[in-house]
Amino acid sequence: MSTGELVSVDPLELKFSFELNKQINSSLQLTNKTDNYVGFKVKTTNPKKYCVRPNTGVVLPRSTCEIIVTMQAQKEAPPDMQCKDKFLLQSVIASPGATPKDITPEMFSKESGNVVEECKLKVVYVPLTPPTSANAQGAKEVLPFNALVVDTGKLSGTEDSRTYVDSPDKSSEVKSLILKLTDEKNAAIEQSKRILQELELLRRGSNKSQGGGASLLFVIVVGLIGLILGYIMKK
């Protein structure tokens, strides 16, 4: 807790239970220690990352105000879970009966001779609590689908005894199967072409010796081969 002449701030660290792809809230308690109306304003070094409600306002005499800070959903975790973001809470004495609409940026300008009290706040990321033995079975279900857990046999309670090993790559087996089926398909097509050529030669010879009687048989055979080729092409 920080105790100034105007207000006290609790806590001095904005703690976020860090979780990827999820908005996370943290709160501050701002207490007015005086008999005056106190105006406040919250600033941050990373305004696109956070939303503060309210970011300006008035704390009534001898009363407390809650400030909610929301961190936008993050796609990746920072190195070592360390955050360099900072917040600055400024407070000034406001006019009696002041409302949040009466709080202006000029009130926090030191160049204008205003007495501005400041409190700097750090941001701390708190990792999610690791699973206990009671829910260890449920914890196995949330491991990445492309990882295996191997117990290395370490007994130290301070070290992580799990080593993650990538699962086998199945892509090479799939490629081999596709190539094999493609080769078989091409071989069947070539064989069908040769049969068609031989049938064409037979048809011509039959037409010369037997007239048009063999033409019907040739059409039937060609039709059957066409059906076979169509089936092969669809595979």
Buried (B, 14 or more C-beta within 10 A) or exposed (E): EBEEEBBBBEBBEBBBEBBEEEEBEBEBBBBBBEEBBBBBBBBBEBEEBBBBEBBBBBBEEEEEBEBEBBBEEBEEEEEEEEBEBBBBBBBBBBEEEBEEEEBEEEBBEEEEEEEBBEBEBBBBBEEEEEEEEEEEEEEEEEEEEEEEEEEEEEEEEEEEEEEEEEEEEEEEEEEEEEEEEEEEEEEBEEEBEEBBEEBEEBBEEBBEEEEEEBEEEBEEBBEEBEEEBEEBEEE
